[in-house]
Amino acid sequence: MNLILDFGNSLTKYFFVNDDKILERGSFPSSKFDQNILGIKSKRDTEKLIYSSVINIKRKQLSDVFNNTMIISLKDKDLKLPFTNQYKDETLGEDRVALVSAGLNLYPDKDLLIIDIGTCITYDLVSLNKEYIGGSISPGFNLRYSSLHDYTSRLPKLDFMPIESIIGESTEEHIHAGIYNGVIGEINYNIERHRDELPNIETIISGGGANFLLNKIKNVIFADQDFLAHGLNHILQINS
């Protein structure tokens, strides 16, 4: 049995996986690690564990609990990945490593554009030769709402709301229309530019904000909620 742990700033997600099938999933506040990790261990026998983390979760903390389990971190220097990295910086964000790996697990012989819609919108391009080429980052929905409020004197802070019209009839509708249609336009533009250069490219859209774009982005694959977990499990299998 494999255990996948994804430590986020506020929430930690866990997945029990056997033969690429997720048998159980759940989550708990990342600040409540000590109160929850023993309960997770007691659920099932775990042979292998992989974790990604944007917070200070140390390997020793997990090793003390899962003392008879093979543990892999995305920070491990000798980690094997299903792609070669052409990124100029030393490291690529752990979430993006997992997303690219998930894409390659589904489409190992395709040029891929992987778009993740969360706090930020990330674009990652990987070639059919399994080379990570690069990508881009822009603000997600909530960051756009916050910036309009924080950097102007009179615009209100609103919660995200999809809107069909491209124009609004009030200040609030102006903001909703501008942000929602702006994101749709940005994503469609990026997809078109990549398809000009790589006509057979497959595009995968994932992340918490993806559901708001169903039927708004054409000829793409919308990943399920477990997309990142499948990527982590793929890396775990490669390193086993």
ZALUM-777034 format. One record per residue (C-alpha): z, x negated, y; residue number from 1; residue in one letter. Coordinates in nm, 2 decimals, m for minus. Each point is the difference from the previous one (the first is absolute). Example, Ala and Ser with C-alpha at 12.3 -4.5 7.8 and 13.67 -1.06 7.14 Angstrom:
BEGIN
w=0.78, u=m1.23, v=m0.45, resi=1, resn=A
w=m0.07, u=m0.14, v=0.34, resi=2, resn=S
END
This chain:
BEGIN
w=0.00, u=0.00, v=0.00, resi=1, resn=M
w=m0.09, u=m0.13, v=0.35, resi=2, resn=N
w=0.20, u=0.07, v=0.31, resi=3, resn=L
w=m0.18, u=0.00, v=0.34, resi=4, resn=I
w=0.22, u=m0.03, v=0.31, resi=5, resn=L
w=m0.14, u=0.03, v=0.35, resi=6, resn=D
w=0.27, u=m0.07, v=0.26, resi=7, resn=F
w=m0.10, u=0.14, v=0.34, resi=8, resn=G
w=0.19, u=m0.01, v=0.33, resi=9, resn=N
w=0.16, u=0.34, v=m0.05, resi=10, resn=S
w=m0.09, u=0.11, v=m0.35, resi=11, resn=L
w=m0.03, u=m0.17, v=m0.34, resi=12, resn=T
w=m0.23, u=0.15, v=m0.26, resi=13, resn=K
w=0.02, u=m0.07, v=m0.37, resi=14, resn=Y
w=m0.23, u=0.07, v=m0.29, resi=15, resn=F
w=0.04, u=m0.03, v=m0.38, resi=16, resn=F
w=m0.34, u=m0.09, v=m0.15, resi=17, resn=V
w=m0.11, u=m0.02, v=m0.36, resi=18, resn=N
w=m0.36, u=m0.08, v=m0.10, resi=19, resn=D
w=m0.12, u=0.06, v=0.36, resi=20, resn=D
w=0.15, u=0.34, v=0.00, resi=21, resn=K
w=0.28, u=0.09, v=0.24, resi=22, resn=I
w=0.28, u=0.17, v=m0.19, resi=23, resn=L
w=0.25, u=0.04, v=0.28, resi=24, resn=E
w=0.01, u=m0.05, v=0.37, resi=25, resn=R
w=0.27, u=0.03, v=0.26, resi=26, resn=G
w=0.14, u=m0.14, v=0.32, resi=27, resn=S
w=0.32, u=m0.08, v=0.19, resi=28, resn=F
w=0.10, u=m0.14, v=0.34, resi=29, resn=P
w=m0.06, u=m0.37, v=0.01, resi=30, resn=S
w=0.35, u=m0.04, v=0.17, resi=31, resn=S
w=0.15, u=0.15, v=m0.32, resi=32, resn=K
w=m0.12, u=m0.27, v=m0.24, resi=33, resn=F
w=0.34, u=m0.07, v=m0.15, resi=34, resn=D
w=0.08, u=0.36, v=m0.06, resi=35, resn=Q
w=m0.33, u=0.08, v=m0.17, resi=36, resn=N
w=m0.13, u=m0.30, v=m0.20, resi=37, resn=I
w=0.24, u=0.03, v=m0.29, resi=38, resn=L
w=m0.09, u=0.36, v=m0.04, resi=39, resn=G
w=m0.37, u=m0.09, v=m0.02, resi=40, resn=I
w=0.07, u=m0.27, v=m0.26, resi=41, resn=K
w=0.18, u=0.25, v=m0.22, resi=42, resn=S
w=m0.30, u=0.24, v=0.00, resi=43, resn=K
w=m0.22, u=m0.20, v=m0.24, resi=44, resn=R
w=m0.03, u=m0.34, v=m0.17, resi=45, resn=D
w=m0.19, u=m0.23, v=0.22, resi=46, resn=T
w=m0.19, u=m0.31, v=m0.13, resi=47, resn=E
w=m0.18, u=m0.10, v=0.31, resi=48, resn=K
w=0.05, u=0.07, v=0.37, resi=49, resn=L
w=m0.20, u=m0.07, v=0.31, resi=50, resn=I
w=0.10, u=0.06, v=0.36, resi=51, resn=Y
w=m0.14, u=m0.02, v=0.35, resi=52, resn=S
w=0.23, u=0.01, v=0.30, resi=53, resn=S
w=m0.02, u=0.00, v=0.38, resi=54, resn=V
w=0.38, u=m0.04, v=0.01, resi=55, resn=I
w=0.24, u=m0.26, v=m0.11, resi=56, resn=N
w=0.03, u=0.09, v=m0.36, resi=57, resn=I
w=0.07, u=m0.32, v=m0.19, resi=58, resn=K
w=m0.10, u=m0.08, v=m0.35, resi=59, resn=R
w=0.36, u=m0.08, v=m0.10, resi=60, resn=K
w=0.11, u=0.35, v=0.08, resi=61, resn=Q
w=m0.25, u=0.13, v=m0.25, resi=62, resn=L
w=0.06, u=m0.27, v=m0.25, resi=63, resn=S
w=0.37, u=0.08, v=m0.01, resi=64, resn=D
w=m0.08, u=0.36, v=m0.09, resi=65, resn=V
w=m0.31, u=m0.05, v=m0.22, resi=66, resn=F
w=0.13, u=m0.31, v=m0.17, resi=67, resn=N
w=m0.22, u=0.03, v=m0.31, resi=68, resn=N
w=m0.32, u=0.10, v=0.18, resi=69, resn=T
w=m0.30, u=m0.20, v=0.11, resi=70, resn=M
w=m0.01, u=0.03, v=0.38, resi=71, resn=I
w=m0.30, u=m0.07, v=0.23, resi=72, resn=I
w=m0.01, u=0.01, v=0.37, resi=73, resn=S
w=m0.31, u=0.01, v=0.22, resi=74, resn=L
w=0.16, u=m0.30, v=0.18, resi=75, resn=K
w=m0.02, u=m0.22, v=m0.30, resi=76, resn=D
w=m0.20, u=m0.31, v=0.08, resi=77, resn=K
w=m0.16, u=m0.02, v=m0.34, resi=78, resn=D
w=m0.10, u=0.37, v=m0.01, resi=79, resn=L
w=m0.34, u=0.07, v=m0.16, resi=80, resn=K
w=m0.20, u=0.26, v=0.18, resi=81, resn=L
w=m0.32, u=0.19, v=m0.11, resi=82, resn=P
w=m0.19, u=m0.14, v=0.30, resi=83, resn=F
w=m0.04, u=m0.32, v=0.20, resi=84, resn=T
w=0.13, u=0.01, v=0.36, resi=85, resn=N
w=m0.23, u=m0.11, v=0.28, resi=86, resn=Q
w=0.26, u=0.09, v=0.26, resi=87, resn=Y
w=0.05, u=m0.27, v=0.25, resi=88, resn=K
w=0.38, u=0.05, v=0.02, resi=89, resn=D
w=0.22, u=m0.13, v=m0.28, resi=90, resn=E
w=0.10, u=0.35, v=m0.11, resi=91, resn=T
w=m0.14, u=0.35, v=m0.01, resi=92, resn=L
w=0.24, u=0.29, v=0.04, resi=93, resn=G
w=0.16, u=0.11, v=m0.33, resi=94, resn=E
w=m0.11, u=0.36, v=0.04, resi=95, resn=D
w=m0.36, u=m0.11, v=0.05, resi=96, resn=R
w=0.01, u=m0.23, v=m0.30, resi=97, resn=V
w=0.11, u=0.30, v=m0.21, resi=98, resn=A
w=m0.26, u=0.23, v=0.15, resi=99, resn=L
w=m0.29, u=m0.25, v=m0.06, resi=100, resn=V
w=0.13, u=m0.05, v=m0.36, resi=101, resn=S
w=0.01, u=0.38, v=m0.05, resi=102, resn=A
w=m0.36, u=0.03, v=0.12, resi=103, resn=G
w=m0.12, u=m0.28, v=m0.23, resi=104, resn=L
w=0.18, u=0.16, v=m0.30, resi=105, resn=N
w=m0.21, u=0.32, v=0.06, resi=106, resn=L
w=m0.32, u=m0.17, v=0.10, resi=107, resn=Y
w=m0.01, u=m0.36, v=m0.13, resi=108, resn=P
w=m0.38, u=m0.05, v=0.06, resi=109, resn=D
w=m0.05, u=0.16, v=0.35, resi=110, resn=K
w=0.02, u=m0.11, v=0.36, resi=111, resn=D
w=0.30, u=0.19, v=0.13, resi=112, resn=L
w=0.13, u=0.12, v=0.33, resi=113, resn=L
w=0.36, u=0.11, v=m0.03, resi=114, resn=I
w=0.14, u=0.20, v=0.29, resi=115, resn=I
w=0.38, u=0.07, v=0.02, resi=116, resn=D
w=0.13, u=0.25, v=0.25, resi=117, resn=I
w=0.37, u=m0.05, v=0.07, resi=118, resn=G
w=0.19, u=m0.14, v=0.30, resi=119, resn=T
w=m0.31, u=m0.20, v=0.05, resi=120, resn=C
w=m0.36, u=0.06, v=m0.12, resi=121, resn=I
w=m0.11, u=m0.30, v=m0.20, resi=122, resn=T
w=m0.35, u=m0.09, v=m0.12, resi=123, resn=Y
w=m0.04, u=m0.24, v=m0.29, resi=124, resn=D
w=m0.34, u=m0.13, v=m0.13, resi=125, resn=L
w=m0.03, u=m0.15, v=m0.35, resi=126, resn=V
w=m0.34, u=m0.11, v=m0.15, resi=127, resn=S
w=m0.13, u=0.08, v=m0.34, resi=128, resn=L
w=0.07, u=m0.37, v=m0.07, resi=129, resn=N
w=0.37, u=0.08, v=0.04, resi=130, resn=K
w=0.03, u=m0.19, v=0.33, resi=131, resn=E
w=0.22, u=0.14, v=0.27, resi=132, resn=Y
w=m0.22, u=m0.03, v=0.31, resi=133, resn=I
w=0.23, u=0.13, v=0.28, resi=134, resn=G
w=0.08, u=0.32, v=0.18, resi=135, resn=G
w=0.14, u=0.15, v=0.31, resi=136, resn=S
w=0.31, u=0.19, v=0.13, resi=137, resn=I
w=0.03, u=0.28, v=0.25, resi=138, resn=S
w=0.29, u=0.24, v=0.10, resi=139, resn=P
w=0.07, u=0.30, v=m0.22, resi=140, resn=G
w=0.05, u=0.36, v=0.11, resi=141, resn=F
w=0.37, u=m0.04, v=0.10, resi=142, resn=N
w=m0.05, u=m0.33, v=0.18, resi=143, resn=L
w=m0.28, u=0.17, v=0.21, resi=144, resn=R
w=0.23, u=0.29, v=0.09, resi=145, resn=Y
w=0.28, u=m0.24, v=0.09, resi=146, resn=S
w=m0.21, u=m0.23, v=0.21, resi=147, resn=S
w=m0.13, u=0.29, v=0.22, resi=148, resn=L
w=0.35, u=0.11, v=0.07, resi=149, resn=H
w=0.16, u=m0.35, v=0.03, resi=150, resn=D
w=m0.26, u=m0.15, v=0.23, resi=151, resn=Y
w=m0.06, u=0.29, v=0.24, resi=152, resn=T
w=0.23, u=0.18, v=0.23, resi=153, resn=S
w=m0.08, u=0.36, v=m0.07, resi=154, resn=R
w=m0.16, u=0.05, v=m0.35, resi=155, resn=L
w=0.24, u=0.16, v=m0.25, resi=156, resn=P
w=0.10, u=m0.14, v=m0.34, resi=157, resn=K
w=m0.16, u=0.22, v=m0.26, resi=158, resn=L
w=0.00, u=0.02, v=m0.38, resi=159, resn=D
w=m0.33, u=m0.03, v=m0.18, resi=160, resn=F
w=m0.21, u=0.31, v=m0.03, resi=161, resn=M
w=m0.36, u=0.02, v=m0.12, resi=162, resn=P
w=m0.23, u=0.19, v=0.22, resi=163, resn=I
w=m0.35, u=0.13, v=m0.07, resi=164, resn=E
w=m0.13, u=m0.01, v=0.35, resi=165, resn=S
w=m0.11, u=m0.32, v=0.18, resi=166, resn=I
w=0.13, u=0.13, v=0.33, resi=167, resn=I
w=0.34, u=0.16, v=0.09, resi=168, resn=G
w=0.10, u=0.26, v=0.24, resi=169, resn=E
w=0.34, u=m0.15, v=0.09, resi=170, resn=S
w=0.16, u=m0.34, v=0.03, resi=171, resn=T
w=0.14, u=0.03, v=m0.35, resi=172, resn=E
w=m0.34, u=0.10, v=m0.15, resi=173, resn=E
w=m0.17, u=m0.28, v=0.19, resi=174, resn=H
w=0.23, u=m0.25, v=m0.17, resi=175, resn=I
w=m0.04, u=0.15, v=m0.35, resi=176, resn=H
w=m0.37, u=0.02, v=0.04, resi=177, resn=A
w=m0.03, u=m0.35, v=0.13, resi=178, resn=G
w=0.21, u=m0.16, v=m0.27, resi=179, resn=I
w=m0.12, u=0.20, v=m0.30, resi=180, resn=Y
w=m0.37, u=m0.03, v=0.08, resi=181, resn=N
w=0.04, u=m0.35, v=0.12, resi=182, resn=G
w=0.13, u=m0.10, v=m0.34, resi=183, resn=V
w=m0.27, u=0.18, v=m0.18, resi=184, resn=I
w=m0.27, u=m0.16, v=0.22, resi=185, resn=G
w=0.15, u=m0.35, v=m0.05, resi=186, resn=E
w=0.01, u=0.04, v=m0.38, resi=187, resn=I
w=m0.35, u=0.14, v=m0.02, resi=188, resn=N
w=m0.13, u=m0.28, v=0.23, resi=189, resn=Y
w=0.16, u=m0.27, v=m0.22, resi=190, resn=N
w=m0.15, u=0.15, v=m0.32, resi=191, resn=I
w=m0.35, u=0.02, v=0.15, resi=192, resn=E
w=0.01, u=m0.36, v=0.12, resi=193, resn=R
w=0.10, u=m0.12, v=m0.34, resi=194, resn=H
w=m0.26, u=0.21, v=m0.17, resi=195, resn=R
w=m0.27, u=m0.15, v=0.23, resi=196, resn=D
w=0.08, u=m0.34, v=m0.15, resi=197, resn=E
w=0.10, u=0.11, v=m0.35, resi=198, resn=L
w=m0.18, u=0.33, v=m0.09, resi=199, resn=P
w=0.16, u=0.04, v=m0.34, resi=200, resn=N
w=0.36, u=m0.06, v=0.12, resi=201, resn=I
w=0.27, u=0.24, v=m0.13, resi=202, resn=E
w=0.26, u=0.12, v=0.25, resi=203, resn=T
w=0.35, u=0.09, v=m0.10, resi=204, resn=I
w=0.24, u=0.17, v=0.24, resi=205, resn=I
w=0.38, u=0.00, v=m0.07, resi=206, resn=S
w=0.33, u=0.04, v=0.17, resi=207, resn=G
w=0.22, u=0.28, v=0.13, resi=208, resn=G
w=m0.25, u=0.10, v=0.28, resi=209, resn=G
w=m0.30, u=0.03, v=m0.24, resi=210, resn=A
w=0.07, u=0.36, v=m0.08, resi=211, resn=N
w=m0.07, u=0.10, v=0.36, resi=212, resn=F
w=m0.36, u=m0.14, v=m0.03, resi=213, resn=L
w=m0.12, u=0.19, v=m0.31, resi=214, resn=L
w=m0.35, u=0.14, v=0.07, resi=215, resn=N
w=m0.01, u=m0.20, v=0.32, resi=216, resn=K
w=m0.13, u=m0.32, v=m0.15, resi=217, resn=I
w=m0.31, u=0.02, v=m0.22, resi=218, resn=K
w=m0.09, u=m0.19, v=m0.32, resi=219, resn=N
w=0.34, u=m0.16, v=m0.05, resi=220, resn=V
w=0.26, u=0.00, v=m0.27, resi=221, resn=I
w=0.35, u=0.13, v=0.10, resi=222, resn=F
w=0.26, u=m0.19, v=m0.21, resi=223, resn=A
w=0.29, u=0.17, v=m0.15, resi=224, resn=D
w=0.36, u=m0.05, v=0.11, resi=225, resn=Q
w=0.06, u=m0.27, v=m0.26, resi=226, resn=D
w=m0.29, u=m0.22, v=0.10, resi=227, resn=F
w=0.22, u=m0.29, v=0.12, resi=228, resn=L
w=0.22, u=0.02, v=m0.31, resi=229, resn=A
w=m0.31, u=m0.03, v=m0.22, resi=230, resn=H
w=m0.09, u=m0.32, v=0.19, resi=231, resn=G
w=0.34, u=m0.15, v=m0.05, resi=232, resn=L
w=m0.01, u=0.08, v=m0.37, resi=233, resn=N
w=m0.35, u=m0.16, v=m0.02, resi=234, resn=H
w=0.15, u=m0.32, v=0.14, resi=235, resn=I
w=0.29, u=0.02, v=m0.24, resi=236, resn=L
w=m0.24, u=0.02, v=m0.29, resi=237, resn=Q
w=m0.20, u=m0.30, v=0.12, resi=238, resn=I
w=0.32, u=m0.21, v=0.03, resi=239, resn=N
w=0.14, u=0.10, v=m0.34, resi=240, resn=S
END
